[in-house]
Amino acid sequence: NIISIKNVVAQGNYAVVMATLQPDMNSLNLVVRPVGLEKVNDEWYIVDFDQIYNNAKYAALKALLEKI
């Protein structure tokens, strides 16, 4: 469950946001983590972290993640 999203950095069709998540609805524990996004046809999609670091297509997104 996503509690909040803060835009951190964007470049072209890639962006990194900081997402505050509540993994368990029965707990007050929160997790904050960076999430990589790719814009396709004016819609934003989450990019799997394995893809970011293993697919050359996402080199720009990897560079954005390294800035935070």
C-alpha positions as CSV (number, residue, x, y, z in Angstrom):
1,N,0.0,0.0,0.0
2,I,1.5,3.3,-1.1
3,I,1.1,6.1,1.5
4,S,2.9,8.9,-0.4
5,I,5.2,9.5,-3.4
6,K,7.7,12.3,-3.7
7,N,9.2,13.2,-7.0
8,V,13.0,13.2,-6.6
9,V,14.5,13.6,-10.1
10,A,13.3,13.3,-13.7
11,Q,15.0,13.3,-17.1
12,G,13.2,12.7,-20.3
13,N,11.1,9.6,-20.1
14,Y,12.6,8.4,-16.8
15,A,12.0,9.5,-13.2
16,V,12.9,8.4,-9.7
17,V,10.4,8.9,-6.9
18,M,10.6,8.1,-3.2
19,A,7.7,6.0,-2.2
20,T,6.5,5.6,1.4
21,L,4.9,2.1,1.7
22,Q,2.9,0.3,4.4
23,P,3.7,-3.3,3.6
24,D,1.3,-4.7,6.2
25,M,-2.1,-3.1,6.8
26,N,-2.1,-4.5,10.3
27,S,1.1,-2.7,11.3
28,L,2.2,0.9,11.6
29,N,5.6,0.1,10.1
30,L,6.5,2.2,7.1
31,V,9.2,1.6,4.4
32,V,10.7,4.4,2.3
33,R,12.4,3.3,-1.0
34,P,13.3,4.7,-4.4
35,V,11.2,3.6,-7.3
36,G,12.3,3.9,-11.0
37,L,9.6,4.9,-13.5
38,E,9.5,5.0,-17.3
39,K,7.0,7.1,-19.3
40,V,5.4,5.3,-22.2
41,N,2.6,7.0,-24.2
42,D,2.2,9.7,-21.5
43,E,1.7,7.1,-18.7
44,W,4.3,6.3,-16.0
45,Y,5.2,2.6,-15.3
46,I,7.3,1.1,-12.5
47,V,10.5,-0.4,-13.8
48,D,11.7,-3.5,-12.0
49,F,15.1,-2.9,-10.2
50,D,16.6,-6.0,-11.8
51,Q,15.8,-4.5,-15.2
52,I,17.3,-1.2,-14.3
53,Y,20.7,-2.7,-13.4
54,N,20.8,-5.4,-16.1
55,N,19.3,-3.8,-19.2
56,A,21.3,-1.2,-21.1
57,K,18.1,0.5,-22.1
58,Y,17.7,1.8,-18.6
59,A,21.2,3.3,-18.3
60,A,19.7,6.8,-17.8
61,L,17.4,5.6,-15.1
62,K,20.3,3.9,-13.4
63,A,22.2,7.2,-13.4
64,L,19.2,9.0,-11.9
65,L,19.0,6.4,-9.1
66,E,22.7,6.9,-8.3
67,K,22.1,10.6,-7.7
68,I,20.0,9.9,-4.6
